[in-house]
Amino acid sequence: MTAAWEIVFWTSLFLVAHTYLLYPAILFVAYGMAQLRRDCRYLARGADRRCHEFHDDELPAVSLIIPAHNEEGALPAKLVNLIELDYPADRLEVVFVSDGSSDRTNEILKQAERPGLRLIELQWRGGKSSALNQGVTAASHEIIVFSDASTLFAPDAVRKLVRHFGDPHVGVACGTLGFEGNPEFQRTEGVYWRYEKALRVMESRLGATLTASGAIYALRRAAWRPLTPDVMIDDFVVPFAARGLGYGVVFDPEARATDVAEESVAHEFARRVRLAVGSFRALGQLARVRLDAFTSLAFFSHKLLRWVLPFVMLALLASSAALWAQPFYRATLLMQLLFYGWAAAGYLFRDRMAPLRYGLIGYFLLAINLAFLVGFVRFLSGRPEVKWKRAA
């Protein structure tokens, strides 16, 4: 029995280490080698390493689709933000899709004085996937940008996204989302997103971008496939569908947007549970897409392993406890318990003692994993929530 527990321990330890240490290290090395090849090619042939930038008279016509449900509080800032975009107004169509809104969302949008703004009113709340389908169907142009009502684009964000479509092989271009507001959120998810951003930059350079941020991404209409009603994470399913059609997916850290941070880590936990349910539901669709070897490694390491990591961490804890009699395993068990204690202290003392409140980072990592565990249970229950909630 001891041998079996040792196999469980070492397998679990390897998977945890691979997720947070080995895979980023592999990415870093592969990224460095790719950059070296690109530099050598540039020196040898003078090949342009920069992304193509459209001149003003070359900018393609774009449809910006914004789904909304009861967003009266966010719309004034969003409408001002649309006016401030550095993109020719005659080439930027804005399509709001009001998904069964019961507040003043429709009234505000009807009174908006922006050229090219259209409103689609859905009488019944069908969920975000339904709203996006309606928006794409109504859109007039071949390049489509997606955003949320609470998300504010940097003035040049649309330009940064569409420049990638000068390459006919690119089907989806993804931007980066930052957060402002809640200090507690900044200490936790802010760190997480900086880590995620570094991984996505390297994956994009290696042609292995997997997901977008639903608040800021663009696609070529030919790369779009209508979303099924049960899709909860369009920013994952859409890039995968584009890959299945033979298109590339890129991540541009210079295409920036900001959103309001969640009210607390607890609110973020609830959102993560919904995302977890959506991730498990999407597996059936994703399994049909063929990926190259490196992108398959990225999907396994960056996504699939994270989804099952809660079970792996439980297995690591259980195997360490079962092997308590041996000093090494006893030490690893104590280290795990110290980590969990540090994370708990970070949450409990988040507004007090500085050394302890940094445990919020550990708490956030644990909360993500717990959210996937809860999400998996809800997924098995067969009663997932497919409607997205109004931004805080």
Beta strands, then each sheet from edge to edge (+ up, - down):
strand 1: 62-68
strand 2: 92-99
strand 3: 117-122
strand 4: 143-147
strand 5: 152-153
strand 6: 170-180
strand 7: 216-220
strand 8: 248-260
sheet 1: 3+ 2+ 1+ 4+ 7- 6+ 8+ 5-
end
